[in-house]
């Protein structure tokens, strides 16, 4: 059942990000007006140009500059908006020294959006959370398996979480607590995607797409024994819109994954598609990955997944909302194609 949002004004936070820009494009192509927010005003022209390359409805797109932690800015941005899709959240390439460096902006930013939505009479907020708020914080022996919307990451379990996963968990929980404190006044929907791949739109390719990028450019000479539930960015953007449109989504949490792929399987997909490229084959032993993490801090966040297989059960989104994501290998292939198309790596 639809709520009749078409041609309405939707605020999309974090519009310069990988998912944010795809979400704006999806909405514009479906007839919505989009107000995209960004923190850095110098990105205005570049992101408008990127989005204009993928929609004929760029005249329905406007940009506003605001920091998530600037509580005073959001009521004006949400004035006359019909709904909000809250995508923006800090995602560091290296682990911060203090949890609060991530937890504070993630939680306060989410609450600022919800407070502004409530004050402006915006009924529905769709928030992007993460599979990281579902599948971590588990005891040894319970870390591999299939997880669903009923599962929560235990943010107090430091051995099996990172500051980023803790920030996503605490921000989502804060959002649900806020809505419970205002019954009937505002609707919340959260979406928890796995590693997001698919076509990149610009040289700032996003964190998850580095899985493919590093295998193509030769900077990953070997493969760690790690894998993730993966999903195409276009399908996550579509799911966010479905959460906006369907009355059945209100008050619900949705896992978003298209299938688990190990890095070895990703390499296999790329090797099959691009036989002239030297895609890594050698599998690193676990101890070597841990040692390498001391040299390259960007490796540390994935150490929790060494030897584990954490999958997502996304049947709820498929059943309730009719979501039909592409297969995970398609997300890998289309990510690679876009990297070549943008000239980030030369195709052989």
N, C-alpha and C positions, 0 to 999 in steps of 0.2 A: 504493500500500500504506500503510495507516494504522498508526500506532504505539500507538494506544489511549490517547490523552491525555485523552479526554472525561471530564468531571467531575474533572479533576485541578487542582492549584493552579499557576497561572501568574503569575509576577511580571511586571508591565508598568511599566517606568520611564518617567518623564515623562508621567504619566497626565493632567495638566492641559492638555497641549498638544493641538493640533488633531488630529493623528494618534493620539496616546496615548489620548485619550478615545474616539475611534471604535474603536480597537483593543480597549479594555476592553469596550465595548458589544457588539462582534461576538463576543468570547469568552463573555461572560455569556449572550448569546442562543443560544449553541451548547452551553451546559451546563457551561462551565468555572467554577471558582472563580478569582477575580482578586484579586491583591494589587497595588494601584497605589501607586507611589511618587511623591512630590512634594517639592520643595525647600522650599516656603513653606507652613508649617502653617496659615496663616490661610485658605488656599484649600480646606481640607478640606470644609467644609459646602457651599460653592458648587459644587465639582466633583461631590460626591456627589449633589447636587440635579440637576445637569445630566444626569448619567448615569442617574439614577433615572427621568428623563423619557423614556428610550429603551429601557428594559428592565424586565421584570417580575422579574428575578433579582437585584435590588439586595441582597438578603440574602446573596448569595454574593460580595459586593464588600467589600474592606477596604482601608484606606489606611495607609501608613507614611511618615513624614517622614525624608528622608535626602538629603544632598548627595553628588553623584557623586564628589567628591574625598575624602570621608570613608571611607577604606578600611576602618576598623574597623566601620562600621555594616552593611556588606553581608552578611557571613556570617550574621548573625542574621536578616536579612530573607529570605535565600534558604534558610534552614533549613526543611526539609520541602517545599520547592518542587519541582515536577516539571519546569519549564522556565522560561526567561526570554525575554521579548521586550524588547530594549533599544532604546527609542525616544528617550530623553532625550539632547539635545545642544544646546549653546548656539547660538542663531541670532540674531545681532544685526541691527538695522535699519540701522545704520551701521557702516562698517568700523572695527575697532579700531586703535589706534596701533601696537600690538605684536602680531605673530602669536601669540606665546605666550599672549595673553589668551584665545584661542580654542583653540589647539592643545593646550595643557596640560590643560584640563578635559575636552576631547573624548577625548584619548588616555588620560589617567589614569583617567577615569571608565569607559571601556570596559574597561581592564585590571583595574580594581577589581571590576567585575561578573564578568569571566571568572575571576579568582582566587577570588572568593567561590563561584562556581558549582563550580569544581573542588574546593574544600575541603569543600563540602557535598554532593558527589556528584550535582550537577545535570548531566544528560547533554547537554542541547541548549540552546544560546543562539542566538536569532535577533536579529541586529543590523540596525537601520535605518541604512544608509549614505546615499548620495545619488548621483544622476546626476552631481553635481559631482565625484565621485571617479572618473568615467569619461571625461567629454567635454571636459575643459579641459587646459591645459598642452600645447597643440598648436602646431606651427610655422605661420607664415602660409601660407595656401593649403591647410592640412589641418584647418581649424577647422570647416568645414561638412561634413556627411555623417552617416552613420548609425553609431552606436557600440553596442557590445555588452559582455557580461561579460568579454570578452577584453581590453578596453581599460581603461587606467588613466590618470588624470590625472597628469601630471608635476609634482609639487609644487615642483620646483626651477625651473620655468619661471614666473618672476614676472610677465612681461607678460601671460600668458594664464591667470592664476589670481587668486583673491582669498584673503584669510586664511581665510574660511569654507570654500572649496573645498579649500584646503590642509589645514585641520583635519579635514575629513571623510575625505580621502584618507589622511592619516597615521594617523588613528584606526583606519580599516578595515585598513590594512596591519599596524598593531600587533596587531590582533586575530588576523589570519591567522598572524602570526609566533608569537604565543602558543600557538595551537592546534598549529602544527607542532612546537613545543618540547615538547608533551605528547601525543604520538601515541596515539590510541585511548582517551584519557581524557575527552575532551570534544568535542562536535560543534558546529560553527559554521555558520550560514547567514547570508548578508548579502543585503539587499534595497536596491536603488538606485533610488528613485523620482525622476521628474521633478517639475515644479511641481505641488503637490497642491491641487486645488480640491474642489468638492463642497459638501455642506451644512455650514455653520458651526453650532455648537451654542450659542454664547454671544457676548457682545460682544467678547471677546478672540478675533478671527477668525483669527489666524495670518498669516504673512507673504505666502504665495502668494495667499490670498483677496483681498488688497488690490488685485490686478489688476482684479478684478470690482468691488469696493467703490468704488474711485476713479472708475471709469467711470460708476457709477450715481449717486454723490453730487455729481458735477460738479466734483470737485477735479482731474480730469485733462482739461483743455480740448483737448488734442491727443494724438496717438498716436505713440509712438516706433517706428522701424522695427526692432522686436525681437519675438522670439517664443520659446516654450519648448515642449518636450515636456510634455504635461499628462496628469494622471491623477486619477481620483476618489478621495477619501480613503477611501470605503467599500471600494473595490477594493484599495487598498493594505492596509487592515486585514485583508481576506480573504486576501490573498497572504501576509501575515505568519502568519496561522493555518495556511494550507496548508503553509508552510515548517516550522511546528511539528509538523504531523500526519504528513507524508509522509516515509517513510524515504528516498526518492530525493533529498530536498532536502539531506541531510547533506553538508557540505563544499562546498556550491554557492553561487554568487553569481548573483543574479537582477536584471536590469534591469526597471523597472516604469514603463511609459508606455502611453498610449492613443492617442497621436497628437500631432503638432506643430501648434500653432496660433500664428499671429502675433497681436500685439495688435490689428491691423486686423481679423483674423478673429474674435477675441473680441468686438470692438465690433460686428461685423456680426451675430453670434449674438444679442447683447443688443438691438440695434436691431430685429431681426426679431421678437423675443419681446416687447419693451416699446416699441412705436412712440411712445408718449406721452412717453417720457423723452428728454432731449437727450444722446444718446450721442455722444462725440466722433467726428468724421470726418477732421479735418485731420491729415495726416501730417507730423510734425516732421522736418526734415532732420537728418542725423547731427551736424553741427557744433552745431546748437541743443541737441541732447540733451547733448552734452559740456559746453557752456556752462552748461546748467541744473544739471548735476551739481555745479558749484562752488557753486551757491546752495542746492541740496537734496542733502545727503550721502547720503540714502537711495537716490538714483539711481545712485551710483557702482558698486555691485556688478553692475548689469546692463549696464554699458558694454562688457563683453567680448562681449556678444551682438549688438552693433550690426552689422547687415548680415550676420550669420552665421545658419546654419540647422543647429543641432546636434540630431539626432534620436536616438531610442533604438530599438534592435531588441529587442523584448520577446518574441520568439518562443519563447525557452527556457522562460519561465514558463508560457506557453500550452501548449507541447508536453509538458514534463516534469510539470507540476503541474495541467494542465487549467484554468488561470486564464483567465477570460473577462471582461475589464474592460469597463465602459461606454465608449461613444464619448466623445471629449474634449469635444464640444459639450454633451453631457448634464451633464458635470461643471460646465461654465460655467453652464448654465441652472439647475441645482439649487443651485449656490452663490448665484446671484442670488435665487432664490426664498426661500432661508433668510435672506438679508440683509433682505428685505422682511418676512418672517414675524416676525423678531426686532425689527422696528421700527428697525433701524439706518439705513435709508433709507426714506422714505415712498413707497409705490407710487402712481403716477399713473394 
